[in-house]
Structure formats: structure tokens, C-alpha cells
Amino acid sequence: MMMSGDIPPNQTIYIKNLNEKVKKEELKRSLYCLFSQFGRILDVVALKTPKLRGQAWLCFTEITAASNAVRQMQNFPFYDKPIRIQYAKSKSDCLVKAEGTFTSKDSNKKQQDQAEKKRHTEGTQQNANGTANENNGGTYASQRRPGGREAATPNNLLFVENLPYNTTSLMVKMLFEQYPGFKEVRMVEAKPGIAFVEFEDEDQSTVAMQALQGFKIDPQNPMEITYAKK
């Protein structure tokens, strides 16, 4: 019999030690933004009931994506708190935890949606590996760079464009602050979809640019990163 602490790898991860002051919808968007680098996400469940505050469940289509997320994002500083990640106790944990927390109409619809997603997931798992990379342009888009975008002299300030219009400065900050030398993010309110990210020197900005080039915050928006013109 399997030990209780021995949770087998599956495509649902359980995240705890989340900052409880963050609004639920913003938290879900930020988790999606942060974890979509590992593969396609089926669902993010974050609830504000007293027992479940500071916790979330995130369902990938692929076990390999969940495994990479557990390994690489352990103790990642998320809203100023190091997150703790483990596999959920079963594939359906992120769905089960949502039951009973919506109105009966919403709950029934949720269960129907999740049943359909589960059937789709089981079929997806039988496909060849590599779906995670295909769904987000490869590992950080194989460090792909947009053509004709590097006319500016290399420097410590990056120009980021093709962001989804609802992207917040905090989402951009969470992506770039994992690289050494990060200083700040500046969004352009008058023009949604672009941002400037400053590093301490051009070597550090180059590392971040190569790592996040083509990263998709959502499936339609691969980031385009160039050196900013000064």
C-alpha cells in the first residue's frame, strides 16, 4: 500500500503558502501566467473560503509539465512569499476541491466541464511527449528572437511587446525577477501590451531576453523582447 506522503506524479499540482491578500481573480491570472511556461493548463482553482485561503490547484494536460513545475518552481517568490508545491493527491483534486463552493447551478456546470476536460486529458496523455514545448513555443521558445527587432545597441533596458492587454506589471515582474540583476518594470498605460524592464547591466538583460524570448503569457501572445532604444 502506498504511504500517505508518497503522492505519485500526476498532472495536477497543489500550491500552498500563497499570499492571502491577493484577490482571487488576480491570483488565478498570475498563476496561469507564471506556470504556462511549462505547458498547457486546463484549469486553475483558487478559493477564498477560510479553510482554503493561501492554496491553489493547477491542472496541466501533461504529467511532464507538472513534474517540471514542481521541480523548478519550488520556493519561487510569488507575491513576496515562497510558494510550496507538491503533486495533488489525485488527478481530480483540483476539481474535487471546487465542489460545494459554487451555487448549485455553477457547481453542476463546473462538474460537467471538468468531466469533459478529464476525458480530453486522458486522451492527451497518450499522445507523444513534447506537447508542453509545442504549446509554449518550446523551452522559452527555444530562445527564438523576433526578426529585425535588434537594431538598438545592447544595453540594460529591455523593450517587451505583444503582451496580452490585461497583463499587469506584477505579472511581468514575476517573469523577469527570477533573473539576476533585475531592477524594475515600467508599463506604458497609454499603450497596453508593452513594457520596459530594467536590469543592472546589459549582460544580465541579455540573459533574461534570451531566456524569455517568445514566452507565451497566453497562447496567442508570444512576447517579443528587444533592447530598448535610449
Secondary structure, DSSP 8 states (H G I E B T S, - for coil): ---TT-----SEEEEES--TTS-HHHHHHHHHHHHGGGS-EEEEEE--SGGGTTEEEEEES-HHHHHHHHHHSTT-EETTEE-EEEE-SSTTHHHHTTTTSS-HHHHHHHHHHHHHHHHHHHHHHTS-S-HHHHHTTTGGGGG---TT---S---SEEEEE---TT--HHHHHHHHTTSTTEEEEEE-TTSTT-EEEEESSHHHHHHHHHHHTT-BSSTT-B-EEEE---
